[in-house]
Amino acid sequence: MSEQSELTYDQWSHLLDQAGVMAAMAEVHGLISGLLSAGVKAEPEHILPILNDFLNDGQALPIALQKQVGQLIADTAAAFNKADFSYRLLLPSDDDSLSERLEAMVEWTQAFLVGFAVQQTDLSLLPDDIREAVQQLSEVTRIDIHGTDDSTDEENEESYFLVLEHIRIMVLNCHAEVGQKFSSYAASNKTVH
């Protein structure tokens, strides 16, 4: 994730905790990614009010954190626009437990869908492949992170990485087909709760 942010997931989580933000870092990055993929301009003045509404009970983030989140917005937008498809989801490291990573992946995906829906309120107007991607992302949010199965740890790890890569590809498609086409529009100020 170094292409998008110099801070690790754990460092971001610590900053959010210090600022009293109840949201997980996965939700913050997922919401930013969803907004950018839906066509919201990669400018803090367009994105921070939405982050405040959804992730901080309408309260503004502390100024220092706003600046860091502004940089994360710029870094995320830059990663989306790189020709090498280096965009990555900001999630816990591989050293964290699989259950922690799964939970963060589900939170990230839920937040992505919320961010996407803030700007793209009528999915019927979008191309079929984007509607299908949104549907598949919705399925990811239903993963039972506490379920047990007979798979080995290695098989579970492999499945996690396959799902993660599938999410990344769908998100890149959403950004390419929707985000880049609609980014000239500002985010609507509608709150969807």
Buried (B, 14 or more C-beta within 10 A) or exposed (E): BEEBBEBBBEEBBEBBEEBEBEBBBBBBBBBBBBBBBBBBBBBBEBBBBBBBBBBBEEEEBBEEBBEBBBBBBBBBBBBBBEEEEEBBBBBBEEEBEBEBBBBBBBBBBBBBBBBBBBBBEEEEEBEEEBEEBBEEBEEBBEBEBEEEEEEEEEEBBEBBEEBBEBBBEBBBBBBBBBBBEBBEEEBEEEEEE
